[in-house]
Amino acid sequence: MAATALPPLPPQFKSIQHHLRTAQELDKREPVVAYYCRLYAMQTGMKIDSKTPECRKFLSKLMDQLEAMKKQFGDNEAITQEIVGSAHVENYALKMFLYADNEDRAGQFHKNMIKSFYTASLLIDVLTVFGELSEENAQHRKYARWKAAYIHNCLKNGEIPQPGPIGLEGENFADVEKEEAGSSSVHSGTTQPASSSTYEANNIPTSNYTGIHIPPGAHAPANTPAEVPHNTGVTSNTIQPAPQNIPLVDPSLYSAQSAGKVVRLTPEDFARAQKYCKYAGSALQYEDVSTAVQNLQKALKLLITGRE
């Protein structure tokens, strides 16, 4: 990674400190995701304050880091092509979410799964670099933040959390964020003090989650993304690779193909088909066969019928 050290984080940028910390943690393990975390922080910081001298200095150094990473990974199409980068970040965020969800539903509550829920929500933030969030991703982000707060507060108070999407009113996310802020600084050099909560009260989920459908962890990829759990005093069984349910090939595709109808595809159709193929390729990097097959079927259906 770039040797350029960031100056102290201006108070105006406290809302992006966790995204920058996540970038630091992923530099060696997932440099592509780390790059887009910094890009999100850069774009968000520009919107917050690009005129104050300390903010301009910070953004300038952050830009240097981005340029250095772009030069270092210039041959990686996930950096050079947004559609590939979007699929890569989305799959990694989903991987973290499903790992945490799998642990939650199994009743295995520990700091590492809280952090995975929390980090998944940050990475879904990062997806806004590529455009507006899908409704599904927005729902996952909201649920992940709520779950991280709920389980954290239960463990803190000596209570046993209830697994899955239970009906519980809003939790305060401040404690989770303060703990994360105090765990590491967001720049090389001197350690920064822990800041107050990133999210204001009106951003904390308060709705009842009884009726919200969150996909179970049965489709979690074989390899979990988070670090080895710290000793939290909570017993956690070794996670075994979960069996994957491979979707059946849509039989209508065979009949449509055998009909031999000529379909006129638009440039937008080709772009969407390419997107599904990229998503499938990225899913295979995480051994997520089910998601890969689903996306390949979407691409095939679009190319054969001209419809999604």
Disulfide bonds with the S-S distance in Angstrom:
none
